[in-house]
Amino acid sequence: MQKKFTQLFTLFLFSASVLFADADIDVEDLSASKIEETSRGPFSFEISGDCIGQAKIDHRDFKHFTFATGEINLNFIYYYNSCYKEGTSLGLSYMKSRLDWKFNPFFTQKDIDTVSVNLAGFTQRFKDWTWKAQVNINFDNIEYWNLEDYMNYDLVLWGRYEYMPNFGVHLGFLAITGMKIDRLYPIIGIDWTYDCHWKLNLVFPMDISLVYTIDNCWSISLANRFIAQRHRVKKDQFYSEGLWFYTSSGAELAITYKPTSWISANVHAGENFGGHLKVANRHYREGRRLKFESAPYAGAEVDINF
């Protein structure tokens, strides 16, 4: 049985990474069961980061680059109805992204700071369904606070139908818009829990993973990680207010430690399979789409509820 799990996961992982390498939005996993079973407080604080090693660009003039990102999130559940198992939350996050590209002819800015405000909700009001929705408003390159040119949005609507107690079907969509970059991705897939140890998640592009629970504190997982980030550089660059759109995917091994109901931490490492970096002018025209090769990466995450 374990062998069949591994074979199925590997096949789906390869397919998803090849066809949909540019879909990654991190959505806060709110649910009624998480609130009730852990008796967690209304606040959650999360800090995470990932660093991708030197990736070679498939063009002799552009050489290579490294990419890193770190994020701090604070969320507050300000409404919860235990009768319908539904609630809403408000969040604030700060993200720093670094594109360290020495042979960059388009812009010299390496670091970009982004502040986001998000509104999220969930409900189990409808029989056998759990629905989640989230809207992120992102303020890019915050030293300018130019709402017209440096603002973009992420939108998610995600439903899970409990077909059986250990089997769920997922439907929905994920959209990114603003700064002339618009994408729409379907959310589709299944999750399957086998005994008290194994869980298979095949939900593109939100959660593709195989999780093995060792005991009450420890778990290990093999997962696919999608990354998609778009940013606008400063006015004083060669591409004044130019845009860059980074997309890639990879596979990782993660170890999660959860000693209590209010704190969890994980470390993960793996291989980024490569992807594309598109650079364009402020109207997202006259662009160059550069393919880059694979590179190792590693990261960590800490989540505290209080």
Backbone as CSV, one residue per row, in Angstrom:
resi,resn,N_x,N_y,N_z,CA_x,CA_y,CA_z,C_x,C_y,C_z
1,MET,0.833,-1.205,0.000,0.000,0.000,0.000,0.873,1.263,0.000
2,GLN,1.935,1.270,0.831,2.826,2.420,0.883,3.502,2.655,-0.462
3,LYS,3.843,1.572,-1.148,4.475,1.687,-2.466,3.524,2.333,-3.467
4,LYS,2.227,1.970,-3.411,1.242,2.565,-4.322,1.083,4.060,-4.040
5,PHE,1.091,4.435,-2.756,1.028,5.844,-2.394,2.165,6.607,-3.050
6,THR,3.374,6.089,-2.913,4.564,6.772,-3.425,4.530,6.897,-4.935
7,GLN,4.135,5.837,-5.626,4.083,5.873,-7.092,3.063,6.887,-7.588
8,LEU,1.876,6.908,-6.978,0.833,7.840,-7.390,1.259,9.282,-7.147
9,PHE,1.854,9.535,-5.978,2.286,10.896,-5.654,3.374,11.372,-6.612
10,THR,4.337,10.512,-6.914,5.434,10.889,-7.806,4.920,11.240,-9.192
11,LEU,3.969,10.455,-9.708,3.403,10.736,-11.029,2.701,12.088,-11.049
12,PHE,1.882,12.356,-10.044,1.151,13.627,-10.021,2.100,14.800,-9.834
13,LEU,3.108,14.609,-8.988,4.089,15.654,-8.740,4.804,16.041,-10.017
14,PHE,5.216,15.064,-10.809,5.911,15.362,-12.068,4.985,16.101,-13.023
15,SER,3.739,15.638,-13.145,2.802,16.278,-14.060,2.535,17.717,-13.667
16,ALA,2.299,17.937,-12.388,1.971,19.291,-11.935,3.148,20.226,-12.111
17,SER,4.354,19.767,-11.807,5.507,20.657,-11.893,5.813,21.030,-13.329
18,VAL,5.515,20.167,-14.275,5.778,20.481,-15.673,4.709,21.415,-16.244
19,LEU,3.445,21.138,-15.952,2.362,21.880,-16.590,2.024,23.183,-15.884
20,PHE,2.175,23.233,-14.575,1.682,24.369,-13.815,2.766,24.931,-12.911
21,ALA,3.926,25.209,-13.482,5.053,25.649,-12.665,4.905,27.060,-12.139
22,ASP,3.870,27.793,-12.552,3.780,29.186,-12.134,2.568,29.465,-11.264
23,ALA,2.173,28.520,-10.416,1.020,28.774,-9.552,1.392,28.546,-8.103
24,ASP,1.488,29.622,-7.325,1.735,29.477,-5.898,1.206,30.685,-5.158
25,ILE,0.159,30.498,-4.373,-0.313,31.513,-3.452,-0.475,30.830,-2.106
26,ASP,0.095,31.403,-1.084,0.000,30.826,0.243,-1.262,31.358,0.918
27,VAL,-2.206,30.462,1.256,-3.464,30.854,1.867,-3.500,30.329,3.298
28,GLU,-3.877,31.188,4.217,-4.004,30.774,5.614,-5.030,29.654,5.738
29,ASP,-4.623,28.554,6.403,-5.492,27.379,6.503,-6.425,27.528,7.693
30,LEU,-7.519,28.242,7.504,-8.526,28.416,8.547,-9.574,27.323,8.441
31,SER,-9.990,26.795,9.570,-11.071,25.816,9.577,-11.669,25.751,10.971
32,ALA,-12.936,25.339,11.042,-13.606,25.208,12.330,-12.952,24.136,13.191
33,SER,-12.583,23.006,12.565,-11.992,21.909,13.341,-10.677,22.322,13.967
34,LYS,-9.896,23.150,13.263,-8.620,23.598,13.796,-8.820,24.468,15.028
35,ILE,-9.863,25.299,15.011,-10.145,26.160,16.148,-10.646,25.343,17.332
36,GLU,-11.596,24.439,17.085,-12.246,23.726,18.173,-11.363,22.640,18.785
37,GLU,-10.620,21.925,17.937,-9.838,20.812,18.442,-8.604,21.274,19.211
38,THR,-8.043,22.423,18.846,-6.834,22.888,19.516,-7.134,23.934,20.578
39,SER,-8.388,24.411,20.634,-8.758,25.481,21.564,-7.788,26.647,21.443
40,ARG,-7.436,26.980,20.240,-6.469,28.025,20.013,-7.097,29.393,20.220
41,GLY,-6.258,30.392,20.464,-6.735,31.748,20.626,-7.032,32.386,19.291
42,PRO,-7.494,33.648,19.320,-7.896,34.303,18.080,-6.732,34.804,17.232
43,PHE,-5.518,34.822,17.786,-4.373,35.355,17.059,-3.461,34.236,16.560
44,SER,-2.870,34.448,15.400,-1.823,33.552,14.905,-0.679,34.393,14.348
45,PHE,0.532,33.985,14.681,1.737,34.674,14.227,2.608,33.663,13.506
46,GLU,3.020,34.010,12.292,3.803,33.080,11.481,4.997,33.793,10.866
47,ILE,6.144,33.156,10.941,7.333,33.664,10.279,7.923,32.536,9.443
48,SER,8.273,32.835,8.186,8.761,31.801,7.278,9.785,32.393,6.322
49,GLY,10.589,31.520,5.745,11.578,31.970,4.778,12.095,30.835,3.924
50,ASP,12.488,31.163,2.701,13.071,30.197,1.774,14.205,30.849,1.009
51,CYS,15.232,30.069,0.751,16.378,30.550,-0.010,16.714,29.532,-1.092
52,ILE,16.720,29.988,-2.339,17.015,29.123,-3.486,18.421,29.436,-3.971
53,GLY,19.211,28.415,-4.171,20.609,28.583,-4.549,20.789,29.135,-5.959
54,GLN,22.020,29.205,-6.369,22.374,29.807,-7.658,21.790,29.004,-8.823
55,ALA,20.950,29.677,-9.619,20.311,29.049,-10.770,20.877,29.653,-12.052
56,LYS,21.301,28.817,-12.955,21.874,29.273,-14.210,20.789,29.638,-15.212
57,ILE,20.925,30.807,-15.836,19.991,31.243,-16.866,20.444,30.689,-18.215
58,ASP,19.477,30.198,-19.000,19.797,29.611,-20.303,20.041,30.696,-21.356
59,HIS,21.002,31.551,-21.064,21.422,32.593,-22.003,22.813,33.040,-21.564
60,ARG,23.767,33.002,-22.461,25.154,33.220,-22.077,25.423,34.620,-21.528
61,ASP,24.591,35.616,-21.870,24.842,36.986,-21.423,24.322,37.268,-20.025
62,PHE,23.414,36.439,-19.508,22.758,36.748,-18.246,23.251,35.918,-17.064
63,LYS,24.069,34.918,-17.315,24.761,34.144,-16.281,23.800,33.419,-15.341
64,HIS,23.680,33.912,-14.089,22.926,33.196,-13.058,22.419,34.182,-12.004
65,PHE,21.559,33.688,-11.100,21.043,34.516,-10.009,20.619,33.619,-8.853
66,THR,20.402,34.225,-7.680,19.817,33.542,-6.532,18.521,34.265,-6.152
67,PHE,17.637,33.543,-5.486,16.348,34.116,-5.100,16.033,33.708,-3.664
68,ALA,15.562,34.664,-2.866,15.201,34.382,-1.472,13.992,35.217,-1.093
69,THR,13.200,34.683,-0.176,12.026,35.401,0.294,11.766,35.064,1.755
70,GLY,11.309,36.047,2.507,10.946,35.855,3.905,9.663,36.614,4.204
71,GLU,8.851,36.085,5.124,7.543,36.695,5.368,7.164,36.578,6.841
72,ILE,6.504,37.624,7.343,5.940,37.649,8.689,4.446,37.925,8.567
73,ASN,3.616,37.095,9.211,2.157,37.237,9.141,1.558,37.318,10.536
74,LEU,0.580,38.188,10.699,-0.212,38.253,11.923,-1.675,38.243,11.523
75,ASN,-2.450,37.259,12.040,-3.863,37.127,11.709,-4.714,37.123,12.978
76,PHE,-5.911,37.672,12.875,-6.829,37.770,13.998,-8.212,37.286,13.568
77,ILE,-8.719,36.255,14.235,-10.073,35.759,13.974,-11.039,36.589,14.811
78,TYR,-11.768,37.482,14.165,-12.620,38.402,14.908,-14.083,37.974,14.966
79,TYR,-14.425,36.892,14.246,-15.789,36.383,14.320,-15.758,34.873,14.170
80,TYR,-16.487,34.163,15.055,-16.616,32.716,14.920,-17.976,32.281,15.438
81,ASN,-18.697,31.505,14.651,-20.010,30.973,14.996,-19.894,29.459,15.077
82,SER,-19.965,28.915,16.300,-19.778,27.480,16.489,-20.954,26.670,15.967
83,CYS,-22.119,27.300,15.846,-23.303,26.584,15.341,-23.127,26.211,13.874
84,TYR,-22.715,27.176,13.070,-22.502,26.935,11.646,-21.038,26.650,11.307
85,LYS,-20.184,26.691,12.329,-18.743,26.470,12.148,-18.198,27.365,11.035
86,GLU,-18.386,28.667,11.236,-17.901,29.632,10.271,-17.274,30.812,10.992
87,GLY,-16.371,31.487,10.295,-15.694,32.609,10.903,-15.009,33.460,9.861
88,THR,-14.486,34.588,10.314,-13.745,35.505,9.455,-12.498,35.980,10.183
89,SER,-11.490,36.365,9.420,-10.244,36.828,10.014,-9.693,38.000,9.220
90,LEU,-8.866,38.769,9.889,-8.178,39.894,9.282,-6.690,39.718,9.519
91,GLY,-5.878,39.958,8.497,-4.451,39.718,8.621,-3.604,40.825,8.034
92,LEU,-2.373,40.887,8.518,-1.379,41.836,8.029,-0.066,41.089,7.860
93,SER,0.614,41.300,6.742,1.878,40.594,6.506,2.910,41.521,5.877
94,TYR,4.154,41.172,6.130,5.292,41.883,5.542,6.201,40.850,4.885
95,MET,6.573,41.088,3.625,7.422,40.163,2.885,8.595,40.902,2.260
96,LYS,9.771,40.308,2.391,10.962,40.818,1.711,11.402,39.788,0.684
97,SER,11.602,40.236,-0.547,12.059,39.359,-1.622,13.382,39.882,-2.156
98,ARG,14.313,38.978,-2.422,15.617,39.363,-2.963,15.908,38.585,-4.231
99,LEU,16.115,39.311,-5.317,16.560,38.745,-6.584,17.981,39.242,-6.802
100,ASP,18.935,38.407,-6.481,20.349,38.790,-6.537,20.922,38.339,-7.882
101,TRP,20.955,39.283,-8.826,21.314,39.000,-10.215,22.403,39.988,-10.630
102,LYS,23.630,39.520,-10.595,24.781,40.394,-10.834,24.816,40.922,-12.257
103,PHE,24.451,40.100,-13.223,24.527,40.482,-14.640,23.150,40.900,-15.160
104,ASN,22.493,41.762,-14.409,21.136,42.210,-14.739,21.197,43.514,-15.527
105,PRO,20.860,43.505,-16.811,20.916,44.737,-17.612,19.654,45.597,-17.509
106,PHE,18.639,45.112,-16.784,17.350,45.792,-16.769,17.157,46.678,-15.533
107,PHE,17.630,46.210,-14.376,17.495,46.988,-13.142,18.546,46.508,-12.144
108,THR,18.871,47.385,-11.190,19.877,47.059,-10.175,19.270,46.798,-8.809
109,GLN,18.002,47.087,-8.628,17.351,46.881,-7.338,17.253,45.388,-7.035
110,LYS,17.792,44.995,-5.872,17.779,43.596,-5.470,16.632,43.269,-4.519
111,ASP,16.394,44.157,-3.539,15.425,43.883,-2.483,14.133,44.659,-2.708
112,ILE,13.010,43.976,-2.499,11.694,44.606,-2.601,10.881,44.225,-1.372
113,ASP,10.309,45.232,-0.709,9.488,45.032,0.482,8.012,45.190,0.108
114,THR,7.200,44.243,0.567,5.774,44.234,0.265,4.971,44.097,1.551
115,VAL,3.951,44.923,1.711,3.014,44.827,2.828,1.653,44.419,2.275
116,SER,1.009,43.463,2.940,-0.285,42.957,2.470,-1.315,42.986,3.589
117,VAL,-2.540,43.269,3.211,-3.698,43.169,4.096,-4.611,42.097,3.528
118,ASN,-5.059,41.173,4.377,-5.936,40.124,3.855,-7.188,39.958,4.713
119,LEU,-8.259,39.627,4.044,-9.542,39.316,4.689,-9.917,37.903,4.262
120,ALA,-10.160,37.032,5.250,-10.443,35.626,4.949,-11.673,35.166,5.714
121,GLY,-12.303,34.130,5.193,-13.461,33.556,5.856,-13.617,32.084,5.544
122,PHE,-14.372,31.379,6.383,-14.631,29.957,6.162,-16.002,29.625,6.726
123,THR,-16.626,28.576,6.196,-17.933,28.164,6.680,-18.186,26.695,6.383
124,GLN,-18.948,26.045,7.278,-19.464,24.696,7.061,-20.987,24.709,7.121
125,ARG,-21.566,25.824,6.749,-23.018,26.018,6.795,-23.744,25.043,5.862
126,PHE,-23.087,24.686,4.752,-23.702,23.796,3.775,-23.276,22.358,4.035
127,LYS,-24.206,21.450,4.002,-23.969,20.056,4.371,-22.820,19.444,3.566
128,ASP,-21.863,18.847,4.297,-20.706,18.131,3.751,-19.695,19.040,3.036
129,TRP,-19.919,20.352,3.059,-19.007,21.280,2.389,-18.271,22.150,3.409
130,THR,-16.994,22.406,3.134,-16.227,23.434,3.837,-15.732,24.415,2.789
131,TRP,-16.094,25.680,2.938,-15.695,26.704,1.977,-14.764,27.710,2.640
132,LYS,-13.742,28.107,1.895,-12.807,29.133,2.350,-12.669,30.181,1.249
133,ALA,-12.512,31.421,1.668,-12.292,32.504,0.718,-11.292,33.489,1.314
134,GLN,-10.486,34.085,0.467,-9.508,35.062,0.938,-9.219,36.087,-0.146
135,VAL,-9.065,37.333,0.273,-8.664,38.428,-0.600,-7.428,39.082,0.007
136,ASN,-6.350,39.155,-0.759,-5.128,39.848,-0.346,-4.984,41.135,-1.141
137,ILE,-4.699,42.221,-0.460,-4.374,43.492,-1.105,-2.893,43.750,-0.823
138,ASN,-2.082,43.764,-1.865,-0.628,43.845,-1.726,-0.114,45.212,-2.159
139,PHE,0.696,45.825,-1.294,1.321,47.108,-1.589,2.804,46.845,-1.842
140,ASP,3.208,46.915,-3.090,4.551,46.526,-3.505,5.514,47.709,-3.399
141,ASN,6.811,47.372,-3.114,7.850,48.405,-3.046,7.370,49.575,-2.183
142,ILE,7.144,49.303,-0.902,6.346,50.181,-0.043,6.947,51.566,0.199
143,GLU,8.207,51.811,-0.167,8.756,53.143,0.038,8.047,54.178,-0.837
144,TYR,7.318,53.735,-1.871,6.623,54.671,-2.751,5.162,54.884,-2.361
145,TRP,4.492,53.836,-1.894,3.073,53.888,-1.578,2.270,54.503,-2.737
146,ASN,2.630,54.083,-3.926,1.927,54.525,-5.134,0.829,53.512,-5.420
147,LEU,-0.407,53.822,-5.016,-1.485,52.852,-5.111,-1.829,52.492,-6.546
148,GLU,-1.652,53.405,-7.453,-2.036,53.153,-8.842,-1.099,52.161,-9.515
149,ASP,0.210,52.296,-9.283,1.191,51.485,-10.006,1.763,50.333,-9.194
150,TYR,1.706,50.402,-7.862,2.388,49.416,-7.022,1.424,48.581,-6.174
151,MET,0.218,48.403,-6.643,-0.794,47.669,-5.890,-1.297,46.495,-6.722
152,ASN,-1.473,45.327,-6.085,-2.017,44.163,-6.777,-2.827,43.323,-5.802
153,TYR,-3.513,42.290,-6.344,-4.476,41.543,-5.547,-4.338,40.039,-5.795
154,ASP,-4.647,39.260,-4.743,-4.791,37.808,-4.835,-6.182,37.446,-4.334
155,LEU,-6.878,36.559,-5.036,-8.225,36.143,-4.639,-8.332,34.620,-4.702
156,VAL,-8.930,34.026,-3.665,-9.089,32.572,-3.600,-10.502,32.232,-3.141
157,LEU,-11.106,31.272,-3.819,-12.342,30.633,-3.364,-12.114,29.129,-3.454
158,TRP,-12.253,28.433,-2.311,-11.812,27.043,-2.219,-12.828,26.235,-1.418
159,GLY,-13.394,25.204,-2.043,-14.371,24.361,-1.363,-13.923,22.913,-1.296
160,ARG,-14.243,22.263,-0.174,-13.965,20.832,-0.002,-15.265,20.105,0.317
161,TYR,-15.548,19.069,-0.472,-16.732,18.242,-0.259,-16.303,16.924,0.380
162,GLU,-16.887,16.608,1.534,-16.546,15.372,2.235,-17.336,14.216,1.631
163,TYR,-16.722,13.562,0.666,-17.381,12.453,-0.011,-17.491,11.240,0.911
164,MET,-16.425,11.001,1.683,-16.397,9.985,2.725,-15.602,10.559,3.891
165,PRO,-15.694,9.961,5.080,-14.945,10.508,6.219,-13.451,10.645,5.978
166,ASN,-12.893,9.804,5.118,-11.448,9.870,4.864,-11.105,10.328,3.446
167,PHE,-12.104,10.879,2.733,-11.880,11.238,1.337,-12.621,12.536,1.015
168,GLY,-11.895,13.529,0.483,-12.494,14.807,0.145,-12.212,15.209,-1.287
169,VAL,-13.137,15.961,-1.881,-13.004,16.483,-3.240,-12.933,18.009,-3.164
170,HIS,-11.974,18.599,-3.881,-11.724,20.038,-3.795,-12.023,20.729,-5.118
171,LEU,-12.669,21.900,-5.025,-12.986,22.717,-6.196,-12.805,24.191,-5.836
172,GLY,-12.492,25.004,-6.836,-12.388,26.428,-6.597,-11.529,27.108,-7.643
173,PHE,-11.080,28.324,-7.314,-10.191,29.038,-8.229,-9.270,29.951,-7.442
174,LEU,-8.179,30.289,-8.068,-7.186,31.204,-7.530,-6.884,32.226,-8.623
175,ALA,-6.920,33.506,-8.272,-6.682,34.559,-9.257,-5.686,35.567,-8.717
176,ILE,-4.791,36.041,-9.574,-3.920,37.148,-9.245,-4.127,38.223,-10.301
177,THR,-4.145,39.478,-9.856,-4.401,40.569,-10.781,-3.728,41.835,-10.273
178,GLY,-3.575,42.796,-11.160,-2.922,44.047,-10.816,-1.542,44.140,-11.430
179,MET,-1.058,45.363,-11.645,0.255,45.635,-12.239,0.391,44.982,-13.621
180,LYS,-0.720,44.915,-14.346,-0.743,44.393,-15.719,-0.499,42.889,-15.810
181,ILE,-0.423,42.200,-14.665,-0.176,40.759,-14.652,-1.420,40.073,-14.100
182,ASP,-2.124,39.334,-14.937,-3.366,38.679,-14.546,-3.277,37.180,-14.841
183,ARG,-3.622,36.374,-13.847,-3.625,34.926,-14.002,-4.836,34.348,-13.276
184,LEU,-5.393,33.264,-13.836,-6.501,32.552,-13.209,-6.183,31.060,-13.240
185,TYR,-6.196,30.422,-12.071,-5.892,29.005,-11.957,-7.074,28.275,-11.322
186,PRO,-7.421,27.098,-11.821,-8.435,26.298,-11.137,-7.838,25.621,-9.907
187,ILE,-8.634,25.461,-8.877,-8.279,24.622,-7.737,-9.073,23.338,-7.878
188,ILE,-8.383,22.238,-7.980,-9.061,20.963,-8.210,-8.212,19.836,-7.643
189,GLY,-8.870,18.839,-7.064,-8.117,17.706,-6.551,-8.860,16.936,-5.475
190,ILE,-8.110,16.084,-4.786,-8.663,15.225,-3.742,-7.697,15.174,-2.562
191,ASP,-8.207,14.727,-1.413,-7.350,14.324,-0.303,-7.847,12.986,0.217
192,TRP,-6.926,12.180,0.692,-7.247,10.823,1.130,-6.431,10.502,2.370
193,THR,-7.116,10.144,3.439,-6.458,9.742,4.680,-6.527,8.237,4.816
194,TYR,-5.365,7.617,5.035,-5.285,6.166,5.174,-4.746,5.858,6.564
195,ASP,-5.523,5.189,7.392,-5.278,4.910,8.806,-4.888,6.204,9.532
196,CYS,-4.215,6.110,10.646,-3.905,7.295,11.447,-2.556,7.901,11.100
197,HIS,-1.865,7.371,10.099,-0.512,7.833,9.794,-0.387,8.532,8.442
198,TRP,-1.054,8.052,7.419,-0.816,8.543,6.061,-1.931,9.470,5.587
199,LYS,-1.537,10.558,4.916,-2.496,11.419,4.245,-1.917,11.888,2.919
200,LEU,-2.698,11.718,1.862,-2.298,12.122,0.519,-3.131,13.326,0.091
201,ASN,-2.483,14.428,-0.229,-3.147,15.634,-0.721,-2.743,15.859,-2.178
202,LEU,-3.720,15.838,-3.054,-3.489,16.112,-4.468,-4.417,17.245,-4.894
203,VAL,-4.164,18.425,-4.365,-5.006,19.589,-4.612,-4.155,20.644,-5.306
204,PHE,-4.274,20.710,-6.622,-3.522,21.691,-7.398,-4.227,23.042,-7.332
205,PRO,-3.499,24.156,-7.143,-2.063,24.231,-6.853,-1.793,24.489,-5.379
206,MET,-2.780,24.220,-4.505,-2.683,24.633,-3.116,-1.895,23.672,-2.240
207,ASP,-2.074,22.384,-2.431,-1.460,21.426,-1.516,-1.252,20.100,-2.238
208,ILE,-0.018,19.839,-2.616,0.355,18.557,-3.213,1.404,17.945,-2.306
209,SER,1.011,16.960,-1.516,1.922,16.423,-0.514,1.499,15.032,-0.075
210,LEU,2.463,14.306,0.437,2.246,13.018,1.084,2.789,13.151,2.500
211,VAL,1.918,13.027,3.494,2.273,13.295,4.889,2.217,11.994,5.690
212,TYR,3.264,11.750,6.455,3.293,10.613,7.367,3.396,11.143,8.793
213,THR,2.385,10.860,9.610,2.373,11.295,11.005,3.049,10.233,11.859
214,ILE,4.153,10.622,12.476,4.926,9.668,13.280,4.288,9.463,14.642
215,ASP,3.987,10.566,15.338,3.305,10.527,16.628,2.590,11.852,16.816
216,ASN,2.208,12.160,18.061,1.451,13.381,18.329,2.251,14.657,18.086
217,CYS,3.570,14.550,18.043,4.415,15.742,17.910,5.111,15.841,16.557
218,TRP,5.411,14.732,15.932,6.265,14.748,14.752,5.529,14.216,13.512
219,SER,5.843,14.843,12.370,5.370,14.335,11.083,6.425,14.652,10.021
220,ILE,6.383,13.900,8.953,7.321,14.088,7.850,6.515,14.094,6.547
221,SER,6.931,14.909,5.596,6.151,15.013,4.366,7.053,15.199,3.160
222,LEU,6.555,14.724,2.030,7.147,14.973,0.726,6.159,15.851,-0.024
223,ALA,6.621,17.018,-0.504,5.670,17.990,-1.043,6.221,18.682,-2.267
224,ASN,5.286,19.214,-3.061,5.617,20.052,-4.199,5.397,21.508,-3.792
225,ARG,6.358,22.375,-4.090,6.238,23.792,-3.736,6.236,24.633,-5.007
226,PHE,5.153,25.380,-5.208,5.046,26.320,-6.315,5.389,27.720,-5.803
227,ILE,6.095,28.480,-6.600,6.434,29.860,-6.242,6.095,30.760,-7.423
228,ALA,5.350,31.825,-7.139,5.044,32.829,-8.158,5.046,34.191,-7.481
229,GLN,5.943,35.052,-7.891,6.006,36.402,-7.341,6.167,37.413,-8.465
230,ARG,5.402,38.524,-8.358,5.560,39.598,-9.330,5.795,40.895,-8.559
231,HIS,6.700,41.718,-9.107,7.081,42.955,-8.425,7.375,44.045,-9.449
232,ARG,7.253,45.288,-8.976,7.589,46.454,-9.791,8.793,47.157,-9.153
233,VAL,9.820,47.451,-9.956,11.028,48.074,-9.431,10.847,49.592,-9.334
234,LYS,11.857,50.261,-8.794,11.791,51.706,-8.566,11.854,52.493,-9.879
235,LYS,11.578,53.791,-9.772,11.545,54.654,-10.944,12.936,54.930,-11.507
236,ASP,13.975,54.859,-10.664,15.304,55.268,-11.095,16.093,54.147,-11.781
237,GLN,15.424,53.058,-12.170,16.086,51.948,-12.842,16.107,52.164,-14.357
238,PHE,16.940,51.362,-15.050,16.980,51.447,-16.514,15.600,51.141,-17.092
239,TYR,14.956,50.081,-16.580,13.537,49.828,-16.850,12.756,50.548,-15.755
240,SER,12.492,51.847,-15.947,11.817,52.638,-14.920,10.444,52.050,-14.603
241,GLU,10.224,51.711,-13.313,8.991,51.063,-12.865,8.739,49.771,-13.631
242,GLY,9.800,49.091,-14.030,9.674,47.832,-14.756,9.128,46.721,-13.873
243,LEU,8.652,45.669,-14.517,8.038,44.538,-13.831,8.875,43.286,-14.004
244,TRP,8.931,42.455,-12.958,9.495,41.122,-13.120,8.567,40.103,-12.464
245,PHE,8.456,38.943,-13.115,7.539,37.884,-12.711,8.324,36.588,-12.642
246,TYR,8.531,36.101,-11.408,9.319,34.894,-11.152,8.374,33.726,-10.913
247,THR,8.564,32.621,-11.639,7.745,31.426,-11.447,8.625,30.187,-11.465
248,SER,8.366,29.276,-10.524,9.124,28.028,-10.480,8.379,27.020,-9.615
249,SER,8.865,25.790,-9.598,8.326,24.764,-8.708,9.447,23.827,-8.309
250,GLY,9.221,23.109,-7.211,10.233,22.184,-6.728,9.620,21.110,-5.851
251,ALA,10.455,20.179,-5.440,10.042,19.105,-4.543,10.889,19.178,-3.287
252,GLU,10.257,18.915,-2.144,10.970,19.072,-0.876,10.596,17.970,0.110
253,LEU,11.486,17.758,1.048,11.234,16.901,2.200,11.155,17.804,3.424
254,ALA,10.082,17.677,4.201,9.865,18.564,5.347,9.646,17.752,6.614
255,ILE,10.143,18.276,7.725,9.922,17.689,9.043,9.208,18.727,9.897
256,THR,8.067,18.350,10.470,7.260,19.259,11.274,7.218,18.783,12.717
257,TYR,7.400,19.730,13.636,7.370,19.446,15.067,6.286,20.297,15.702
258,LYS,5.328,19.651,16.378,4.229,20.363,17.024,4.090,19.857,18.461
259,PRO,4.857,20.459,19.385,4.866,19.961,20.768,3.592,20.266,21.538
260,THR,2.881,21.353,21.167,1.631,21.718,21.821,0.621,22.116,20.755
261,SER,-0.608,22.404,21.182,-1.654,22.787,20.238,-1.485,24.205,19.722
262,TRP,-0.595,24.999,20.335,-0.495,26.405,19.952,0.803,26.762,19.235
263,ILE,1.691,25.813,19.048,2.934,26.122,18.342,3.331,24.963,17.441
264,SER,3.847,25.281,16.260,4.392,24.271,15.351,5.550,24.886,14.574
265,ALA,6.465,24.044,14.145,7.621,24.508,13.382,8.009,23.439,12.386
266,ASN,8.551,23.862,11.250,9.052,22.890,10.283,10.300,23.410,9.600
267,VAL,11.107,22.489,9.172,12.257,22.783,8.318,12.098,21.926,7.069
268,HIS,12.520,22.469,5.936,12.369,21.723,4.692,13.536,22.037,3.754
269,ALA,13.816,21.100,2.896,14.875,21.267,1.905,14.549,20.416,0.697
270,GLY,15.008,20.877,-0.465,14.714,20.126,-1.675,15.397,20.716,-2.881
271,GLU,14.825,20.432,-4.036,15.375,20.866,-5.312,14.329,21.665,-6.076
272,ASN,14.691,22.888,-6.448,13.853,23.678,-7.327,14.109,23.217,-8.755
273,PHE,13.051,22.898,-9.489,13.203,22.323,-10.821,13.522,23.350,-11.901
274,GLY,13.581,24.630,-11.529,13.774,25.678,-12.514,12.447,26.302,-12.899
275,GLY,12.504,27.285,-13.774,11.277,27.968,-14.176,11.582,29.106,-15.119
276,HIS,10.836,30.213,-14.970,10.996,31.345,-15.875,11.004,32.656,-15.086
277,LEU,11.770,33.581,-15.581,11.797,34.945,-15.064,11.501,35.871,-16.228
278,LYS,10.351,36.554,-16.153,9.995,37.492,-17.207,10.247,38.914,-16.724
279,VAL,10.952,39.696,-17.529,11.239,41.097,-17.235,10.612,41.930,-18.337
280,ALA,9.864,43.003,-17.952,9.164,43.820,-18.939,9.110,45.264,-18.460
281,ASN,8.667,46.155,-19.350,8.541,47.561,-18.976,7.334,47.757,-18.063
282,ARG,7.052,49.001,-17.686,6.012,49.290,-16.696,4.611,48.900,-17.170
283,HIS,4.440,48.699,-18.479,3.152,48.285,-19.028,3.106,46.774,-19.281
284,TYR,4.141,46.053,-18.809,4.298,44.617,-19.024,4.352,44.283,-20.514
285,ARG,5.075,45.123,-21.247,5.303,44.917,-22.672,6.803,44.940,-22.936
286,GLU,7.167,44.607,-24.176,8.582,44.571,-24.575,9.388,43.732,-23.581
287,GLY,8.863,42.573,-23.239,9.470,41.752,-22.208,10.453,40.724,-22.734
288,ARG,11.272,40.227,-21.809,12.179,39.099,-22.060,11.808,37.981,-21.096
289,ARG,11.517,36.799,-21.628,11.177,35.639,-20.799,12.382,34.707,-20.766
290,LEU,13.030,34.641,-19.623,14.275,33.910,-19.471,14.037,32.614,-18.704
291,LYS,14.506,31.525,-19.257,14.397,30.237,-18.594,15.635,30.010,-17.731
292,PHE,15.416,29.488,-16.516,16.552,29.174,-15.651,16.493,27.716,-15.200
293,GLU,17.654,27.200,-14.816,17.790,25.782,-14.513,17.559,25.505,-13.025
294,SER,17.694,24.244,-12.648,17.403,23.811,-11.282,18.457,24.300,-10.290
295,ALA,18.074,24.296,-9.020,18.977,24.702,-7.940,18.434,24.161,-6.627
296,PRO,19.293,23.883,-5.645,18.806,23.426,-4.342,18.187,24.584,-3.560
297,TYR,17.315,24.255,-2.623,16.741,25.294,-1.764,16.429,24.707,-0.386
298,ALA,16.246,25.612,0.580,15.922,25.215,1.947,15.130,26.343,2.603
299,GLY,14.378,25.987,3.650,13.595,26.997,4.346,13.087,26.468,5.672
300,ALA,12.387,27.352,6.377,11.827,27.010,7.690,10.591,27.855,7.959
301,GLU,9.787,27.419,8.921,8.551,28.125,9.262,8.192,27.867,10.722
302,VAL,7.734,28.899,11.412,7.253,28.787,12.789,5.884,29.427,12.851
303,ASP,4.920,28.727,13.481,3.538,29.202,13.566,3.115,29.140,15.038
304,ILE,2.678,30.289,15.584,2.267,30.373,16.993,0.839,30.886,17.054
305,ASN,-0.008,30.197,17.809,-1.397,30.607,18.038,-1.579,31.009,19.500
306,PHE,-2.256,32.131,19.712,-2.439,32.592,21.095,-3.715,33.412,21.236
